Amino acid sequence: MKERQPGQIKYDTNKSVRSKVDKILHDCVVMFANLGTNTPLDVGTKEDAKRIEKEKLEGIKDIDLDFYNDRLLLKKEDE
């Protein structure tokens, strides 16, 4: 495997990392798209979806901390 250049993150250089992160992001989009549909993919309320999304996005930290910190625009708890 070639060495990462400064400024590159695992998401950009590792297909496995990209696939895992993309799956989490896709799952979040699908969850919000299904709100109010009364299907098995409907998680209930928007608040429930936001809570579940936050939990899922936290999983990205374990996969690629740089992606989590630099690419995701997340509101901090104190804002």
For each residue, the residues with C-beta under 8 A, 3 or more apart:
1:
2: 13
3:
4: 8 9 10 13
5: 8
6:
7:
8: 4 5 12 13
9: 4 12 13 64 66 67 70 71
10: 4 13 14 17 63 64 66 67
11: 14 17 18 21 64 66 67 71
12: 8 9 18
13: 2 4 8 9 10 17
14: 10 11 17 18
15: 18 19
16: 19 20
17: 10 11 13 14 20 21 63 64 67
18: 11 12 14 15 21 22
19: 15 16 22 23
20: 16 17 23 24 63
21: 11 17 18 24 25 60 63 64 67
22: 18 19 25 26
23: 19 20 26 27
24: 20 21 27 28 56 57 59 60 63
25: 21 22 28 29
26: 22 23 29 30
27: 23 24 30 31 56
28: 24 25 31 32 53 56 57
29: 25 26 32 33
30: 26 27 33 34 41
31: 27 28 34 35 41 43 49 52 53
32: 28 29 35 49 53
33: 29 30
34: 30 31 37 39 41 42 43
35: 31 32 42 43 44 45 46 49
36: 42
37: 34 41 42
38: 42
39: 34 42
40:
41: 30 31 34 37
42: 34 35 36 37 38 39
43: 31 34 35 48 49 52
44: 35 48 49
45: 35 48 49
46: 35 49 50
47: 50 51
48: 43 44 45 51 52
49: 31 32 35 43 44 45 46 52 53
50: 46 47 53 54
51: 47 48 54 55
52: 31 43 48 49 55 56
53: 28 31 32 49 50 56 57
54: 50 51 57 58
55: 51 52 58 59
56: 24 27 28 52 53 59 60
57: 24 28 53 54 60 68 72 74
58: 54 55 61
59: 24 55 56 62 63
60: 21 24 56 57 63 64 67 68 72
61: 58 65 68
62: 59
63: 10 17 20 21 24 59 60 67
64: 9 10 11 17 21 60 67 68
65: 61 68 69
66: 9 10 11 69 70
67: 9 10 11 17 21 60 63 64 70 71 72
68: 57 60 61 64 65 71 72
69: 65 66 72
70: 9 66 67
71: 9 11 67 68
72: 57 60 67 68 69
73:
74: 57
75: 79
76: 79
77:
78:
79: 75 76
